[in-house]
Amino acid sequence: MPRQKITDCCLIVIPCLNERNHIGGLLSRLSDALPEDGWRIVVADGGSKDGSQDIVKAAVAHDARIVLLNNPKRLQSAAINLAVARFGDQFEYFIRMDAHGEYPDDYCLDLITDASETDADSIVVSLKTIGFNSVQRAAAVAQNSKIGNGGSAHRNSTTGAYVDHGHHALMRVRAFLAVGGYDETFAHNEDAELDFRLKKSGYKIWMSGRTAMVYHPRASIGALFKQYLNYGRGRAKNLRKHKTIPAPRQALPLAVAPAIVGAGLALFFWAALLPAFLWAITCVGYGFYLKIREDMPNGPLAGLMAMVMHFAWSTGFWFEILRRPIGGRP
């Protein structure tokens, strides 16, 4: 088909795996919010067993712009690669959306406006985390605060700026393909790994100040721990692949797992307890600060959620490094 103007069309890719509670609502909102012509909405499903595919098929029957694509590799990175390989040559840009995310009605059009007004090849957005049950609400407070995100740009609001990394939203198809797309060996942290290659190749990344998305944290402590364990492993793989060092905001949480392990030496040397003790006091104290000074009732529990996140992330990182050291053998 002839290429349309950027303001007239775009490819949207939604990786999906067992998202029955979210995918239908997202597709319905997109159908209502987007222009009638020129758009393609691809749901790349990794083999959902919860009825998600039936919901998508029903949406396909009502909206010809929606396509259900089988993603046999199941990973989000593979889902994006597959959809862009199949449909990307028809579009200038694609937009990546999360099935369980919430987006403003003008989200896609705002991203296109950002792309038109800047010379960036990738538009990223900040995340606003919101929870429903007590664990989610506390995790949301932690993730929205510096003790949980370390001041990460995509976890804080911005007026718009060029950055090194952010939550992926819109990307130029040509740039994406030029650097080889997502590395499908990464189950987590694939976005940061791709951003490294984009920057290294001279492409520009713009953090939108016009729009953002809402993210819902894991609903249980066990799920939150597993998520951050995988994040830590993904970060270690990223550093190993590109032979880089952690940023300062990442280096501090890396010390958590060694500090906790080292606390076992307190039986022989009491000072070995100090690093873990100072870390715990800092997290708990910051949680009470959020409650008292920022009027956040979930602040104290947020301090504990931050401890879970730090420990899981650090454990995952060191597990991956010890499994296969940077520059070394397994």
C-alpha positions in Angstrom: 0.0 0.0 0.0 1.2 3.6 -0.6 2.9 5.1 2.5 0.7 7.5 4.4 1.8 10.6 6.3 2.9 10.0 9.8 -0.1 12.0 11.1 -2.4 9.6 9.3 -1.3 6.1 10.4 0.8 4.1 12.8 1.4 0.4 13.8 0.5 -0.5 17.4 2.0 -3.7 18.9 0.6 -5.2 22.1 2.5 -8.3 23.5 0.0 -10.5 25.3 0.1 -13.5 27.6 -2.8 -14.4 29.8 -4.2 -10.9 30.0 -7.9 -11.7 30.1 -8.6 -9.1 32.7 -7.1 -6.3 30.6 -6.8 -6.9 26.9 -10.5 -6.4 26.1 -10.7 -3.0 27.7 -7.5 -1.8 26.1 -8.6 -2.8 22.6 -12.0 -1.2 23.2 -10.4 2.1 24.2 -8.1 2.0 21.2 -10.9 1.3 18.8 -12.8 4.3 20.1 -9.8 6.7 20.4 -7.9 6.1 17.1 -8.7 7.4 13.6 -10.7 5.0 11.4 -8.1 4.6 8.6 -4.5 3.7 8.3 -3.9 2.2 11.7 -3.0 -1.4 12.5 -3.3 -2.9 16.0 -1.4 -6.2 16.4 -1.9 -8.3 19.5 1.0 -10.7 19.5 -0.1 -13.5 21.8 2.4 -15.9 23.4 -0.1 -18.8 23.8 -2.6 -17.5 26.4 -4.6 -20.2 28.2 -7.0 -17.9 30.0 -9.3 -16.9 27.2 -7.4 -13.9 26.1 -7.3 -15.1 22.5 -11.1 -15.4 22.4 -11.4 -11.8 23.6 -9.0 -10.6 20.9 -10.9 -12.6 18.2 -14.1 -11.0 19.3 -12.5 -7.6 19.0 -11.1 -8.5 15.5 -14.7 -9.3 14.4 -15.8 -5.8 15.3 -12.7 -3.8 14.2 -10.8 -4.7 11.0 -7.7 -2.7 12.2 -7.0 -5.4 14.9 -4.9 -8.5 14.1 -4.2 -11.5 16.3 -0.7 -12.7 15.7 0.8 -16.0 17.2 4.0 -15.4 19.1 5.5 -18.9 19.5 8.6 -17.6 21.4 6.2 -16.1 24.1 8.7 -13.3 25.0 7.7 -9.6 24.7 10.9 -8.9 22.8 10.0 -11.6 20.2 6.4 -10.3 20.0 7.6 -6.8 18.9 10.2 -8.2 16.5 7.6 -10.5 14.9 5.0 -7.8 14.5 7.4 -5.2 13.1 8.9 -7.8 10.7 5.3 -8.7 9.5 3.8 -5.2 9.2 6.5 -2.6 9.8 7.3 -1.9 6.1 3.8 -0.2 5.8 4.6 2.4 8.5 7.1 5.0 9.6 6.7 4.4 13.3 5.3 1.7 15.6 4.0 2.1 19.2 4.5 -0.5 21.8 1.7 -0.8 24.4 1.4 -3.1 27.5 -1.8 -5.2 27.7 -2.1 -4.4 31.5 -1.2 -0.7 31.2 -3.6 2.3 31.2 -3.3 5.1 28.7 -4.9 8.5 28.1 -7.2 8.7 25.2 -4.8 10.9 23.3 -1.7 8.8 24.1 -0.9 7.6 20.6 -1.6 10.9 18.9 0.5 12.7 21.5 3.4 10.4 20.8 3.1 11.1 17.1 3.1 14.8 17.9 6.3 14.4 19.9 7.9 12.5 17.0 6.9 15.2 14.6 8.2 18.1 16.7 11.5 16.5 17.6 14.2 14.8 15.6 14.1 11.7 17.9 14.0 8.2 16.6 12.4 6.9 19.8 9.8 8.4 22.1 9.7 7.1 25.7 7.4 7.9 28.5 7.3 8.1 32.3 5.4 5.6 34.4 2.9 6.5 37.1 2.4 3.5 39.3 -1.0 2.9 40.9 -2.2 0.0 43.0 -5.5 -1.4 44.3 -4.8 -3.9 47.1 -2.5 -3.0 50.1 0.6 -4.7 48.5 0.1 -2.9 45.2 -0.5 0.5 46.8 2.6 0.2 48.9 4.7 -1.0 46.0 3.3 1.9 43.9 4.4 4.4 46.6 7.9 2.8 46.6 8.2 2.7 42.8 7.1 6.3 42.5 9.7 7.4 45.1 13.5 7.8 44.9 14.0 5.0 47.4 12.3 2.7 44.8 13.4 4.1 41.5 16.7 5.9 42.4 15.6 9.0 40.5 15.1 7.1 37.2 13.9 9.5 34.5 11.1 7.3 33.3 9.7 6.9 36.9 9.4 10.6 37.3 7.5 13.3 35.5 9.4 15.4 33.0 8.7 18.4 30.8 10.4 16.7 27.8 14.1 15.9 27.4 16.6 13.8 25.5 17.5 10.8 27.6 19.5 7.5 27.5 16.6 5.3 28.5 12.9 5.2 29.2 9.8 3.1 29.0 9.4 2.3 25.3 6.4 3.9 23.6 7.0 5.0 19.9 9.9 4.1 17.7 11.0 4.7 14.1 10.8 1.4 12.3 13.9 2.2 10.3 16.0 2.8 13.4 14.6 -0.3 15.1 15.5 -2.5 12.2 18.9 -0.9 11.7 20.1 -1.9 15.1 18.5 -5.4 14.8 15.4 -5.0 17.0 15.1 -6.4 20.4 17.6 -9.1 21.6 15.4 -12.1 22.1 17.8 -13.7 24.6 16.6 -11.0 27.0 13.4 -12.0 28.9 13.8 -8.8 31.0 15.6 -5.5 30.5 15.4 -5.8 26.7 14.3 -2.2 26.5 17.4 -0.8 28.2 19.6 -3.1 26.1 18.0 -1.8 22.9 18.4 1.8 24.1 22.1 1.2 24.6 22.4 0.1 20.9 20.3 3.0 19.7 22.4 5.5 21.5 25.6 3.9 20.4 24.5 4.0 16.7 23.7 7.7 17.0 19.9 7.6 17.3 18.1 10.0 19.7 15.7 9.1 22.5 13.1 11.7 23.7 11.3 11.5 27.0 7.8 12.8 26.4 6.6 15.7 28.6 3.2 15.5 26.8 1.9 12.1 27.9 2.6 9.2 30.2 1.1 5.8 31.1 -0.3 4.2 34.3 1.3 0.9 35.4 -0.1 -1.5 38.1 2.5 -3.3 40.3 2.4 -7.0 41.1 -0.4 -7.9 43.5 1.7 -10.1 45.9 5.0 -9.9 47.6 6.1 -13.2 45.9 5.3 -11.9 42.5 7.0 -8.6 43.2 10.1 -10.4 44.4 10.2 -12.6 41.2 9.7 -9.6 39.0 12.7 -7.7 40.5 14.8 -10.9 40.6 14.4 -11.1 36.8 15.1 -7.4 36.5 18.4 -7.8 38.3 19.3 -10.7 36.1 18.4 -8.7 33.0 20.6 -5.8 34.1 23.5 -8.1 34.7 23.1 -9.6 31.2 23.0 -6.1 29.8 26.3 -5.1 31.5 27.9 -8.4 30.4 26.9 -8.0 26.8 28.1 -4.4 26.5 30.9 -4.5 29.0 29.7 -1.5 30.9 29.4 -0.6 34.6 26.3 0.1 36.7 25.1 3.6 37.1 25.4 5.1 40.6 21.7 4.6 41.3 22.1 0.9 40.5 25.3 0.4 42.3 23.8 1.1 45.7 21.1 -1.6 45.5 23.7 -4.1 44.3 25.3 -4.0 47.7 22.1 -5.2 49.4 22.4 -9.0 48.8 26.1 -9.0 49.9 25.3 -7.0 52.9 22.6 -9.4 54.0 24.9 -12.4 53.4 27.7 -10.6 55.2 25.4 -10.0 58.2 25.8 -13.7 59.0 29.4 -12.9 60.0 28.1 -10.8 62.9 28.4 -13.9 65.1 32.2 -13.4 64.8 32.5 -9.7 64.0 29.6 -7.5 65.1 30.4 -4.7 62.7 29.5 -7.1 59.8 25.9 -6.3 60.7 26.1 -2.6 60.1 25.6 -2.4 56.3 22.4 -4.5 56.4 21.2 -2.6 59.5 21.8 0.8 57.9 20.0 -0.2 54.7 17.0 -1.5 56.6 16.8 1.6 58.8 17.1 3.9 55.7 14.2 2.1 54.0 11.9 2.0 57.0 12.8 5.5 58.0 12.0 6.8 54.5 8.7 5.0 54.6 7.7 6.8 57.7 9.0 10.1 56.2 6.6 9.5 53.3 3.7 9.0 55.7 4.4 12.0 58.0 5.8 14.6 55.5 4.2 13.5 52.3 0.9 12.4 53.8 1.1 8.9 52.3 -0.7 6.3 54.6 1.1 3.4 52.9 4.5 4.9 53.4 5.7 2.5 56.2 4.7 -0.5 54.1 6.3 1.1 51.1 9.6 1.1 52.9 9.3 -2.7 53.3 8.3 -3.1 49.7 11.4 -1.2 48.7 13.4 -3.7 50.8 11.9 -6.5 48.8 12.6 -4.8 45.5 16.2 -4.0 46.5 17.0 -7.5 47.8 15.4 -9.3 44.8 17.1 -7.0 42.3 20.5 -7.4 43.9 20.1 -11.2 44.3 19.1 -11.6 40.6 22.1 -9.5 39.5 24.7 -11.4 41.5 23.1 -14.8 40.6 23.5 -13.9 37.0 27.1 -12.6 37.4 28.2 -15.6 39.4 26.6 -17.9 36.8 28.6 -16.3 34.0 31.0 -13.5 35.1 31.5 -10.5 32.9 34.4 -11.2 30.6 34.8 -14.7 32.2 33.6 -18.3 31.9 30.7 -19.9 33.6 
